[in-house]
Amino acid sequence: MTPDVISAPPAAPSISRARLWTAILLPLVLLAGVVSLIVRFSPAERLRDPAAPPAENLAIRRVLLQPDGFVVTVLNESPEAVRIAQVTVDDAYWQFTADPGPEVRPLRSTTLSIPYPWVAGEAHVIQLMSSTGTKFTYEIPVALRTPEPGGRQLLIFAAIGLFVGVIPVALGLLWFPVLRGLGRNGIDAVLAFTIGLLLFLVLDGTEEGLESSGLLPGTFHGTALFALCAAAAYTALELVGGWLSRRKAAIRAAGPPSGWTLALMIAVGIGLHNFSEGLAIGAAFALGQAAFGTLLIIGFTLHNVTEGLAIISPIAKENPGIPGLLKLGLIGGVPTIVGAWVGGLVYSPVAAVIFLGLGVGAIVQVIVQILSQMARDRPLAERLVQAPIALALLGGFAVMYLTGMLIV
């Protein structure tokens, strides 16, 4: 019986580079042509009732209080140009100048200068009226002069960041000698405690991120921006963690990261979260909410002491040395100073959403890596149901919750 002959699969036809690029670019060129036709045809304009008023939407992005009046930044979210015809302050019509002009094209901004003698400590209401009569209102609950960049302000906000971020994290690092005396079960309990801390930060950051994204103009798609930044941070830390692990000869490339690598990633994630805390504090003072800003300083200071413990928990059995501990502490704490500068001097709601998203994504990635380290020689489900591990995890979450109650 003659055995069947298995023929080799036919070779794929070769294609020249010119034809390959033509095949790639031709659909894109045709798509651009279709979009151009849609724009020229303008179906929305053809379907709109000529008698209906245009849909106008101006977003007042920021109001600066300066000695000579208000400076208002306005973004046009409408599909058509909007002309700002009048401005009222506290129900009185007021003169204004616009740069580059009172007519704002779609997705463009203009800056209004209103020479109004505002009174410190009092409330004011600014109202913009378009040429069609549509009104857009912005309320200032307590009028206080907006901080301007300068040496004194930089030093004050740097001191705030030092007390809120750097010092508490450094105090947490002082627990390192205690951790070195713990056994395997003790270290895993500390790691579980760290997971509890980080889980609270994830929930807290997500809540703040979604709240902040809701305040952004619809053009920015705040929720999508927050999710995109979280995913980007998670992916970036995965890539960085893999690169750092490959540089450690003692670790298999496919295995969990080393203690130092994991500690470094925790410090990066906490640093991003602390940046957003600095943003919140700086913005509170910039908006004149001094009492609230002071409360945030006290609450975040107590809140962040345990972050130092979270950073050093993966390296309890290693010897990073004083320089290594200082490096980790600075990575986790110094971003608070930068955040306070940005929040107090050049605050941007978009920046708040971006860094809250980055912080959440980074911390989620760190949690995944800690769980991987805990499961290196035993199934994770078995580790988490052990009483000391479960209690430590709940304890970490409870500590962050209780200290977080000071932040309202």
N, C-alpha and C positions, 0 to 999 in steps of 0.2 A: 504494500500500500504506500503510495507516494505521499510523503508528508506535505502539508500545505505550506506554501511559500508565503511568508509575511512580507508584503511589499512595504517599503519605506514611504512615509507620508510625503506628498509632493512638497517641494521647497516653495517657500513663500516668494511670490514674484518680487523682484527688486524694483525699487522706485527711486527715481533721481531726486536729488535734494530740491531742485526747483519745483518739481511736481508736488513734493511733500509740503513745501511752504505754500504753494498755491492751494492745496487741499485744506490747509489749516486756516489761511487768511480769507479765502473766498467766502465762506459762510459769515465771517465777521464783517466783511465789506458789505455784503448783501443786507445783513442785519442793520448796519448803520444807515443804509439807504431806506429801509423800511421805517426806521425811527424818524428819519428826516421827513418822509412823506406824512407820517402821523402828526409831526409838529406843524408842518405846513397846512395840513387839512384842518387842524385844530378842532377836533370833534366837540370838546367841552364848550368852546365858544359858539359853535353852530347850534348846539342843543340848548344853550342857556336862553331863558326868556329875556328878550330885550328890555322888558319892563321891570324885571327883577333887579334889585340893587346888588352891586358886586359883593362877594364874600370877602370881608376885610378882617384881618387878624394881626394886630401888632403886639409883639411880646416885649415888655419892658424888662430888659435883662439886668440892668444895674442902675442904681441911683447913687451918685456921690454927693456928699454934703460938703461944700467948700465955703470959705468965708464970704464970697460974693454971690452965692446962690447954689442951685442944683445943676448937676451935669447928668443927663439921662441918656442911657444907651438903649436904642430901640431896634428890634429886628422885625422885618416884615415876613410873616409866615403865609401871607396870602398868595394866590396864584397870579395876582395882578398887582400893579404898582398902587401904592397908597400915598396920598398927600396929606400931611399933617397941617391942618388949617389953623387951629387955635389951641392954646394951652391955658388951663385954669389951675390955680393953686388956692386951696381952701375956698373954692367957689368964686374966686375973683379972676377975671381974665388977666393974663400976664404976657408981657413981651418975651420973645425967645429968638435965638438964632440956631440954625441947623447946619451941621457939617457932615456930609458934603451938601446937603440941601433938604428941604422939607418933603420932597417927593422920594419915597423909598421904593426901590424896585424889589421884586420877589427875591427872598433869601438874602437881602442886603441889609446893612445897618446904617443908622444915622445917629449922630450925637447932638442932643439938644442942650443948649446952655440957657438956663432960666435965672436971671438976676433977681432972685426973691430974697428978702430979708428974713430968713427963717429964724426961729427962736429955739435955742438949746433947751432940751428937756420937754418940749411940747410936740404934739402930734400934728402932722401935715398930710394933706391929700393932694396928689398931683393927678390931673385928668387931661388926657390928650383927646382931641376931637379931629376926626378926619374930614375931608372935604364933603363927604356924603352924610356927615352928622353922627357917625359911629364914635362911641366914647370908649376910652381905655383908661382904667383907673389904677393907681398905685398908692398904697398907704404907707406912711412912715410913722410907726407907733411912737417912737421917742427920737427926736432929732438930736444927733450928736455929730460933730465934725468927723468926716472919714479920715482915718490915719493916712498920712502920706509917707512914702519911702524916705528914710533918713537914718542917720547913725543911731539916734536915741531909740527910735522904734525898732530897729534891727536888734539892738542890745536887749531891749525889754522882751521881745518875742523869743530871742535866743535863750534868755533866762527862763522863760516859761517852758520852752521845750526841754531845757536841761532838767528842770524840776519834775516835769511830767513824764518824760521818756527816758533820759539817760540815767538819772540817779535811781529811779525805781528798778530798772532792769539791772543796774550794777548791784543793787542790794540783793536782788534775787540770785545773782551769781555767787554771792558769799556762801550759799548753801552747798557749794561744790564739795568741800571736805566732808560734809555729812553724807553726801551721796556715795563718795568713794568707799565708805565703810559698809555699804549695803550689799547683800547677796543678790543672787539672780532674781528671786521672787520680789525682793525689795525694789530692785531696779525696774522690773516689769510693772510694779504698782505705781512707781513714779511716772513711768511712761503712760500708764492708763490715766493717771491724774493729769498729765500733760494733754492727753486727748480730750479730757473733759474741759480743760481750759480752752483749747482750740475750737472745740465744737461750739462753745458759747460765742467765741469771736466770730465764727462763721455765721451763726444765726443773727448776731448783733450787726455784723457788717452787711449781711443781706438785707435786713430790715432797713438799715440806714440807706443802703444803696438804692433800694426800690423807692423809698420815700424821696430821696434826692432826685432820682430819675423822673419821678412824677412832677417835679417842679420845673424841669427843663422845658423849653419850647418844643412843640410836637415835631419840629423839623429834625431835632437831634435823635428822636426815637430812643429816649433815655433808657428804657428797660433793655432794649436790644444792645445798646452801648455797654451797659453794665454786664450783661451776659457775655458779650464778646470779650471784654477785658478780663473777666474771670477765666474764660476758656484760654485766652492768650497767656495769662500768668501760669495756669496749670501746665500748659504745654511747654512753656519756656522753662519752668523749673524741672520738668521731666527731662528735657534735653540737657540742661545744666547738670542735673544730678547724675545722669548717665555719663556725661563727660568727666565729671569729678571722680566718679567711681572707677572709670577705666584708667585713671591716672594712679589709682591705688593698686599696686602690684599684688597685694595680699588678698584682694577681693576678686571674686569671679565677676565677670562683666554682667552675667545674668542674675547675680544674687542681689540681696538687699544692700542699700548703701551703707558705708561705714558710719561709725558714730559721729566722726567729725563732719562728714558730708551732710548727714542728717541735721546735725546741730546748726550748720551753716544755712541750710535751707529753712529751718525753723526761724533763725534770726532774720533772714530775708523776708519771710512771710509776716512776721511780727513787725518788722520795720515798715513794710507797706501799710499795715493796719495802723501803726502809730503815726504815719504820715497823715492818714485821714483824721486821726484824733487831733493832730496839730491844726489841720484845716478847720475843724469844728471850733476849736478854741479861738484861733485867729479871727474867724468869721464872726464869732459872737462879739468880740471887742470891736471889730470893724463896723458892725451894725448897731453899736451903741448898747449892747446888752451886757454891761459890765458885771452885774451881779450873777447872771447866768454863766458868763465866762469864768468867773472866780470859782463857781460851783463845779464847773467842768474840770478845772485845774485840780481841785482837791479830789474829786471822784476818780479821775484818770490816774492820779498819782498812786492812790491806794490800789486801784484796779491793776496797775502794771507791775507791781512788785513780783507777782507770781510768774510774769513773763520771763524773767531771768531764770527761774527754776525750769520752765519749759525748754529754754534754750540749752541748758547744760545737762538735762536728763539723759540724752543719748550718749554722752561722753563721760559718764560717771566712772567707767573703768579705764579710761584713757588718760594720757598725761598731756593736755594741751598747753600747759605752762601759762604763766601770767600774761604774756603777750597774746596768746591765743584767746584767752578769756576776754581780754580787753577788746580784741578785734570783734568777737561775737557781740559783746555788749554795745559797742559803737554801731554795728550794723543794725541792731535791733532798736537802739534808742535815738541816734542822731536824726533819723528821718522826722521825728517829732518836731525838731527845731525848724527844719526846712518847711514842714507842713504849716507851722505857725506863721512863718514868713509869708508863705503863699496865701494863706487864709486871711491874714491881717492886712496885707499890703496890696496884693493883686488877686483877690479872691475871684474864683471862677466856678460856678456851679457845675460846669462840664468837667473841670479838673476833679471836683469832689466825687462825681460818679465814676470817673476813670480809675482813680486810686482806690476807691472802695471796691470796685470790681477786681482790680489787680490783687488787693489784699485778700479778698475772699477766695479767689482762685488759687493763690499761693498757699493759703492755710489748708485748703482742702487737699492739695497735693501732699503737703507735709503730713496730714493725718493718715493718708494712704501709706506713706513711707513708714511711719511709726508702726502702723498695724502690720506691715510687712516684716519689720524687725522683730516684733513680738511673736510672729508666727514662724520664726526661722527653724525651730526644732519641734514644734508642736502645733496641731491645728488651732487656728485662731479662735474658733468657737469654744474649744475647751479652755483656752486661756481666759476668755472674757467672762465665762460663767463661774470662775473661781471667786469666792467671796472677797478676798483682799483686792483682786483686780477690779471687780465690779464696784465695790465700795469706793475705791480710789477714783475710778472714772466719774462716778456720781459726785464724789467730793470735789473734784476739780471744777465740774460744771456749777456746783452749788457755791463755791468760793467766788467764782466770777459773777454769778447771779447776785449774790449778796453785796459785793462791792459795787456792782453795776447799779444797784438801787440808789447809790449816791449821785448818779448821773441822770438827771431828769430833763 
